[in-house]
């Protein structure tokens, strides 16, 4: 007897399981379904007035089916009986005309599972505030920023965002798992003008899974103002080689490139300078990088990955030695290895590879101590544009920051480019800061790197 796929009043768990069962009835040899629902709120207040206000809800599902070595993916937001039936039938029909891929498939049954216990991913308070209070928080952040100094004359706005979501994954191997998550953030982006009419902007933000852990709007505004004011009077500098300090924000962008380089997809395609280097010393001995999807409350924490494999703690680089790539089932099979539980899965398309909580292990010195040890150098606080060749590791990006003289911040600099090679840069880590703070799923402390070129005038 054919399975009846229930209408939209059924819960997501039953909906996903029903779609998998129906796919098998229609001829699939294996199937997987992902169902999600969520609500989002976003507002921008500029110069005290609400500029944008958005609130939306969504509910959708995607299926991935296998017909032998053929596979296809489809997705829909129509969760009626007819909509889901069409979704599943469409996936089966597409799979039958696709090329064979003997590597594609679900994880092995013994690899499936999920973390037990409370992971701190969801808090009710994110959606407990009425809209007026959310708008007020954005307004307060902007107001606090503009009140710091009369040179702060304009603003790109204060923002407040909140979202909650639920995700269910089911497959034909009997796995079914679900989790809820929440997110909230507040930011301010003030603009300052000097006596010559030159303008600078900067920002600050706070993010958390619960409103109770957000920085206050006044604190966000104050820091945003201070960051903006320190950019006034920016100068150009001559091209030279000096020690470069990357603050947490800029260092995190560098670490993001390392994630791209250990991504299993880039590895099996030989599109990374770390391809074929597993078990080898690739960076300096003071460098250890970890990916951990199990940290309670982490922005990259999940009970299972996008294929139903439990997330875990993976040492990627230890003492400069490349210990592991980050892989989903497909890339692991391509490389003759085992998945690291890093599959990322939206509703449409095949699983990709995502990070858990990806971080560079901190050192012992504060950022202030690192700066005090530099006679002449550059503190990079922001990158502009993109200029990284992952195949060779060559790195060149526009930047701005602060010039360091005799261990102290001397003046702001802009219109510069910092250049080097990622392998050489992370082999020349002179100092690693102690200031590892999570503001996303990738975190890095302050770094001091020797032997880079600053291109200016």
C-alpha positions as CSV (number, residue, x, y, z in Angstrom):
1,X,0.0,0.0,0.0
2,X,1.3,3.5,-0.9
3,X,2.4,5.8,1.9
4,X,0.2,8.9,2.4
5,X,2.3,12.0,2.8
6,X,0.4,14.1,5.3
7,X,-0.5,17.8,4.8
8,X,1.2,20.8,6.3
9,X,-0.4,20.4,9.7
10,X,1.8,17.3,10.5
11,X,5.0,17.8,12.3
12,X,8.3,18.1,10.5
13,X,9.6,14.8,11.8
14,X,6.7,12.8,10.4
15,X,6.9,14.8,7.1
16,X,10.6,14.0,6.6
17,X,10.1,10.3,7.4
18,X,7.1,10.1,5.2
19,X,9.0,11.6,2.2
20,X,11.8,9.1,2.7
21,X,9.4,6.1,2.8
22,X,7.6,7.4,-0.3
23,X,10.9,7.7,-2.2
24,X,11.7,4.1,-1.5
25,X,8.2,3.1,-2.7
26,X,8.8,4.9,-5.9
27,X,12.0,3.1,-6.7
28,X,14.8,4.8,-4.8
29,X,17.5,2.5,-3.4
30,X,18.2,5.1,-0.7
31,X,16.8,8.5,0.3
32,X,17.3,11.4,2.7
33,X,15.0,14.3,3.6
34,X,15.6,17.6,5.4
35,X,12.8,19.6,6.7
36,X,13.1,23.0,8.4
37,X,11.1,25.9,9.8
38,X,12.0,29.2,11.3
39,X,11.2,32.8,12.0
40,X,13.4,35.8,11.4
41,X,13.3,39.5,12.5
42,X,15.5,42.3,11.4
43,X,15.4,46.1,11.8
44,X,17.7,49.0,10.9
45,X,17.3,52.3,12.7
46,X,19.1,55.2,11.1
47,X,19.3,58.6,12.8
48,X,16.6,57.5,15.2
49,X,14.1,56.5,12.6
50,X,13.2,53.0,11.5
51,X,14.6,52.5,8.0
52,X,13.8,48.8,7.5
53,X,11.7,46.3,9.4
54,X,11.4,42.7,8.3
55,X,9.8,39.7,9.9
56,X,9.2,36.4,8.1
57,X,8.6,32.8,8.6
58,X,9.5,29.8,6.5
59,X,8.8,26.1,6.2
60,X,10.4,23.9,3.5
61,X,11.8,20.5,2.7
62,X,14.5,19.0,0.5
63,X,15.0,15.4,-0.6
64,X,18.0,13.6,-1.9
65,X,17.4,10.3,-3.6
66,X,19.6,7.5,-5.0
67,X,18.7,5.2,-7.7
68,X,21.7,2.8,-7.8
69,X,24.6,5.1,-8.6
70,X,22.4,7.9,-9.8
71,X,21.4,10.7,-7.5
72,X,19.3,13.9,-7.5
73,X,18.1,16.6,-5.2
74,X,14.9,18.6,-5.1
75,X,13.3,21.1,-2.7
76,X,10.0,22.8,-2.1
77,X,8.2,25.2,0.3
78,X,4.9,23.5,-0.7
79,X,4.4,21.0,2.1
80,X,0.9,20.0,1.0
81,X,0.3,16.3,0.1
82,X,0.5,17.2,-3.6
83,X,3.6,19.4,-3.1
84,X,5.6,16.7,-1.3
85,X,4.4,14.0,-3.7
86,X,5.6,16.1,-6.6
87,X,8.9,16.8,-4.8
88,X,9.7,13.1,-4.3
89,X,8.5,12.0,-7.8
90,X,10.6,14.8,-9.4
91,X,13.7,13.7,-7.5
92,X,13.3,10.1,-8.7
93,X,12.8,11.2,-12.3
94,X,15.8,13.4,-12.2
95,X,18.0,10.7,-10.7
96,X,17.2,8.3,-13.4
97,X,18.6,10.6,-16.1
98,X,21.7,11.8,-14.2
99,X,25.2,10.4,-14.7
100,X,26.4,7.6,-12.5
101,X,28.6,8.5,-9.5
102,X,29.8,5.4,-7.7
103,X,31.1,7.4,-4.8
104,X,27.8,9.2,-4.0
105,X,25.7,7.7,-1.2
106,X,24.6,7.9,2.4
107,X,27.1,7.4,5.2
108,X,27.6,3.8,6.4
109,X,24.9,2.9,9.0
110,X,27.5,2.6,11.8
111,X,28.6,6.2,11.2
112,X,25.2,7.6,12.0
113,X,24.2,9.1,15.3
114,X,23.9,12.3,17.3
115,X,25.3,13.9,20.4
116,X,23.3,13.4,23.6
117,X,22.6,16.1,26.2
118,X,21.9,19.8,26.2
119,X,24.0,21.7,23.7
120,X,22.7,25.2,24.5
121,X,21.6,25.9,21.0
122,X,18.1,27.3,21.6
123,X,16.7,29.9,24.0
124,X,13.1,31.1,24.1
125,X,14.1,34.7,25.0
126,X,15.3,35.4,21.5
127,X,11.7,35.8,20.4
128,X,10.3,36.9,23.7
129,X,10.8,40.7,23.1
130,X,8.0,42.6,21.5
131,X,8.9,44.3,18.2
132,X,9.0,47.7,19.9
133,X,11.7,46.6,22.3
134,X,13.8,45.1,19.5
135,X,13.6,48.4,17.6
136,X,14.5,50.3,20.8
137,X,17.7,48.2,21.2
138,X,18.8,49.2,17.7
139,X,17.9,52.8,18.3
140,X,19.8,52.8,21.6
141,X,23.0,51.3,20.0
142,X,23.0,54.0,17.4
143,X,22.2,56.8,19.9
144,X,25.0,55.7,22.2
145,X,27.5,55.7,19.3
146,X,26.6,59.2,18.1
147,X,26.8,60.6,21.7
148,X,30.4,59.7,22.2
149,X,31.9,62.6,20.2
150,X,30.7,65.6,18.2
151,X,32.7,64.4,15.2
152,X,30.3,61.5,14.9
153,X,27.9,63.2,12.6
154,X,26.2,60.5,10.6
155,X,25.4,56.8,10.8
156,X,24.6,53.8,8.6
157,X,22.3,52.7,11.4
158,X,21.8,50.5,14.5
159,X,20.5,47.0,13.9
160,X,18.8,44.3,15.9
161,X,18.3,40.8,14.4
162,X,16.7,37.7,15.9
163,X,16.0,34.2,14.5
164,X,14.8,30.8,15.7
165,X,14.7,27.6,13.7
166,X,14.2,23.9,13.8
167,X,15.7,21.3,11.5
168,X,14.9,17.6,11.0
169,X,16.9,15.1,9.1
170,X,15.7,11.6,8.2
171,X,17.2,8.9,5.9
172,X,16.4,5.4,4.7
173,X,19.0,3.8,7.0
174,X,16.7,4.6,10.0
175,X,18.3,7.8,11.2
176,X,16.1,10.6,12.3
177,X,17.3,13.6,14.3
178,X,16.3,17.1,15.0
179,X,17.4,20.2,16.8
180,X,16.3,23.8,17.4
181,X,18.6,26.8,17.4
182,X,18.3,30.6,18.1
183,X,20.4,33.6,17.3
184,X,20.3,37.3,18.1
185,X,22.6,40.2,17.3
186,X,22.9,44.0,17.7
187,X,25.2,46.4,15.9
188,X,26.0,50.0,15.2
189,X,27.8,51.7,12.3
190,X,28.6,55.3,13.0
191,X,30.3,57.7,10.6
192,X,32.8,60.4,11.7
193,X,34.1,63.5,10.0
194,X,37.2,65.5,10.7
195,X,37.8,69.3,10.3
196,X,38.6,68.8,6.6
197,X,35.4,66.9,5.9
198,X,37.1,63.6,5.5
199,X,34.8,60.8,6.7
200,X,35.5,57.4,8.2
201,X,33.2,54.6,9.3
202,X,33.6,51.5,11.4
203,X,31.3,49.2,13.4
204,X,30.9,46.9,16.3
205,X,28.4,44.1,17.1
206,X,27.4,41.5,19.6
207,X,26.0,38.1,18.8
208,X,24.6,35.4,21.1
209,X,22.2,32.5,21.1
210,X,20.4,34.2,24.0
211,X,19.5,37.8,24.5
212,X,20.8,37.6,28.0
213,X,24.4,37.2,26.7
214,X,24.3,40.1,24.3
215,X,26.4,43.2,25.1
216,X,24.2,46.1,26.0
217,X,23.2,48.5,23.2
218,X,25.2,51.2,24.9
219,X,28.3,49.1,25.1
220,X,28.0,48.2,21.4
221,X,27.5,51.8,20.5
222,X,30.5,53.0,22.5
223,X,32.9,50.5,21.0
224,X,31.7,51.2,17.5
225,X,32.3,54.9,18.1
226,X,35.8,54.4,19.5
227,X,36.7,52.2,16.5
228,X,35.4,54.8,14.1
229,X,37.2,57.8,15.8
230,X,40.5,56.0,15.8
231,X,40.4,55.9,12.0
232,X,40.3,59.7,11.6
233,X,43.4,61.3,10.2
234,X,44.5,58.1,8.4
235,X,47.7,58.3,6.5
236,X,49.4,56.4,3.7
237,X,52.7,54.7,4.3
238,X,55.6,53.6,2.1
239,X,56.0,50.1,0.9
240,X,58.2,48.1,3.4
241,X,58.6,44.8,5.2
242,X,57.7,45.1,8.9
243,X,56.1,42.9,11.6
244,X,52.3,42.8,11.2
245,X,49.9,42.3,14.0
246,X,46.4,41.1,13.0
247,X,43.7,41.8,15.5
248,X,41.1,39.2,16.3
249,X,38.8,40.2,13.5
250,X,41.5,40.2,10.8
251,X,43.1,37.1,12.2
252,X,39.8,35.3,12.0
253,X,39.7,36.1,8.2
254,X,43.1,34.6,7.8
255,X,42.0,31.4,9.7
256,X,39.0,31.2,7.4
257,X,41.5,30.7,4.5
258,X,43.0,27.8,6.4
259,X,39.6,26.2,6.7
260,X,39.2,26.6,2.9
261,X,42.6,24.9,2.4
262,X,41.7,21.9,4.6
263,X,38.3,21.5,3.0
264,X,38.0,18.0,1.7
265,X,36.4,19.2,-1.5
266,X,39.4,21.5,-2.3
267,X,41.8,18.6,-1.4
268,X,40.4,15.9,-3.7
269,X,40.2,18.4,-6.5
270,X,43.9,19.4,-5.9
271,X,42.7,23.0,-5.5
272,X,44.6,23.6,-2.2
273,X,48.3,24.1,-1.3
274,X,47.7,21.5,1.4
275,X,46.7,18.7,-0.9
276,X,48.8,15.6,-0.4
277,X,50.4,17.0,2.8
278,X,48.6,15.0,5.4
279,X,50.9,13.9,8.2
280,X,53.5,16.5,7.2
281,X,54.8,19.6,8.9
282,X,53.2,22.5,7.0
283,X,53.3,25.4,9.5
284,X,55.2,26.6,12.5
285,X,55.5,24.5,15.6
286,X,53.5,27.0,17.7
287,X,50.4,26.5,15.5
288,X,47.5,24.3,16.5
289,X,44.1,24.5,14.9
290,X,41.0,22.6,16.1
291,X,37.5,22.1,14.7
292,X,35.0,21.2,17.5
293,X,31.3,20.9,16.8
294,X,30.5,19.8,20.3
295,X,31.2,23.0,22.4
296,X,27.9,23.8,24.2
297,X,26.4,27.0,22.9
298,X,28.9,27.3,20.1
299,X,27.9,29.0,16.8
300,X,29.2,26.0,15.0
301,X,27.8,23.3,17.3
302,X,25.3,20.7,16.1
303,X,24.2,17.3,17.5
304,X,24.8,15.8,14.0
305,X,26.1,17.1,10.7
306,X,24.2,17.5,7.4
307,X,24.2,13.7,6.8
308,X,23.3,12.4,10.3
309,X,26.9,11.8,11.5
310,X,27.7,13.0,15.0
311,X,29.8,16.1,15.2
312,X,33.1,15.8,17.0
313,X,36.3,17.5,18.0
314,X,39.0,17.2,15.3
315,X,42.6,18.3,15.6
316,X,43.3,19.7,12.2
317,X,46.8,21.0,12.7
318,X,48.9,20.1,15.8
319,X,52.3,21.8,16.4
320,X,52.4,22.8,12.7
321,X,51.7,19.2,11.5
322,X,48.6,18.6,9.3
323,X,46.7,15.9,11.1
324,X,43.3,15.9,9.3
325,X,41.3,17.3,6.5
326,X,37.6,18.2,7.2
327,X,35.3,16.0,5.1
328,X,31.8,14.9,4.5
329,X,31.0,11.3,3.3
330,X,31.6,12.1,-0.4
331,X,34.9,13.8,-0.1
332,X,36.1,11.2,2.4
333,X,35.4,8.4,0.0
334,X,37.2,10.3,-2.8
335,X,40.2,10.5,-0.5
336,X,40.0,7.0,0.8
337,X,39.4,8.4,4.4
338,X,36.5,8.6,6.8
339,X,34.1,11.5,7.2
340,X,34.9,13.9,10.0
341,X,31.3,14.8,10.6
342,X,31.6,18.1,8.7
343,X,28.8,17.7,6.2
344,X,26.8,20.9,5.8
345,X,23.3,20.6,4.3
346,X,20.8,23.1,3.1
347,X,17.5,22.1,1.5
348,X,18.7,22.0,-2.1
349,X,21.9,20.5,-3.6
350,X,24.3,17.9,-2.3
351,X,25.9,18.2,1.1
352,X,28.9,20.5,1.3
353,X,31.5,20.9,4.0
354,X,31.1,23.2,6.9
355,X,33.2,24.0,9.9
356,X,32.1,23.3,13.5
357,X,33.7,25.7,16.0
358,X,37.0,26.3,14.1
359,X,39.7,28.0,16.1
360,X,43.4,28.6,16.5
361,X,44.6,27.6,20.0
362,X,45.5,30.8,21.9
363,X,48.8,31.7,23.4
364,X,49.7,33.6,26.6
365,X,50.3,37.2,25.7
366,X,47.6,39.9,25.6
367,X,47.3,42.0,22.4
368,X,48.8,45.0,24.3
369,X,51.9,43.0,25.3
370,X,52.3,41.9,21.7
371,X,52.1,45.5,20.4
372,X,54.5,46.7,23.1
373,X,57.2,44.4,21.8
374,X,57.2,46.0,18.3
375,X,59.5,48.9,17.6
376,X,57.9,49.6,14.2
377,X,55.1,47.7,12.5
378,X,51.5,47.6,11.5
379,X,48.3,46.6,13.3
380,X,45.7,45.3,10.7
381,X,42.1,45.8,11.8
382,X,40.2,45.3,8.6
383,X,40.6,43.6,5.2
384,X,39.2,44.9,2.0
385,X,38.4,42.8,-1.1
386,X,39.6,39.3,-1.7
387,X,42.9,38.1,-3.1
388,X,43.9,34.6,-2.1
389,X,45.0,31.8,-4.4
390,X,44.4,28.5,-2.5
391,X,46.3,26.5,-5.0
392,X,49.6,28.3,-4.3
393,X,48.7,29.9,-1.0
394,X,49.6,33.4,-2.3
395,X,47.9,36.1,-0.3
396,X,47.3,39.8,-1.2
397,X,44.5,41.9,0.3
398,X,43.7,45.5,0.8
399,X,43.8,46.5,4.4
400,X,43.6,49.3,6.9
401,X,44.7,49.6,10.5
402,X,47.1,51.4,12.9
403,X,50.8,52.2,12.7
404,X,52.9,51.1,15.6
405,X,55.9,53.1,16.8
406,X,58.0,52.1,19.8
407,X,55.4,49.7,21.1
408,X,52.5,52.1,20.9
409,X,49.7,52.9,18.5
410,X,50.9,56.0,16.6
411,X,48.3,56.9,13.9
412,X,45.8,55.2,11.6
413,X,46.8,54.0,8.1
414,X,44.7,53.2,5.0
415,X,45.0,52.4,1.3
416,X,47.6,49.7,1.9
417,X,47.9,46.1,0.7
418,X,49.4,43.3,2.8
419,X,51.0,40.4,0.9
420,X,52.6,37.1,1.5
421,X,52.0,33.3,1.2
422,X,49.7,31.5,3.6
423,X,52.2,28.7,4.2
424,X,55.0,31.1,5.0
425,X,52.8,33.4,7.0
426,X,51.6,30.6,9.4
427,X,55.2,29.3,9.5
428,X,56.4,32.8,10.7
429,X,54.0,33.2,13.6
430,X,56.1,35.1,16.1
431,X,53.4,35.4,18.7
432,X,49.9,34.2,19.3
433,X,47.6,36.2,21.6
434,X,45.6,35.0,24.6
435,X,42.4,36.8,23.4
436,X,40.3,34.0,21.9
437,X,36.7,35.2,21.9
438,X,33.9,33.6,20.0
439,X,31.9,36.0,17.8
440,X,31.0,33.4,15.2
441,X,31.9,29.8,14.3
442,X,35.5,30.7,13.4
443,X,37.6,32.4,16.1
444,X,41.3,33.4,16.2
445,X,43.3,35.4,18.8
446,X,45.6,38.3,17.9
447,X,48.5,37.1,15.7
448,X,52.0,38.6,15.0
449,X,53.5,37.5,11.7
450,X,57.0,38.3,10.5
451,X,58.2,38.7,6.9
452,X,55.2,40.2,5.2
453,X,55.2,43.1,2.8
454,X,53.1,46.2,3.3
455,X,52.5,47.9,0.0
456,X,51.7,51.6,0.2
457,X,53.2,54.6,-1.6
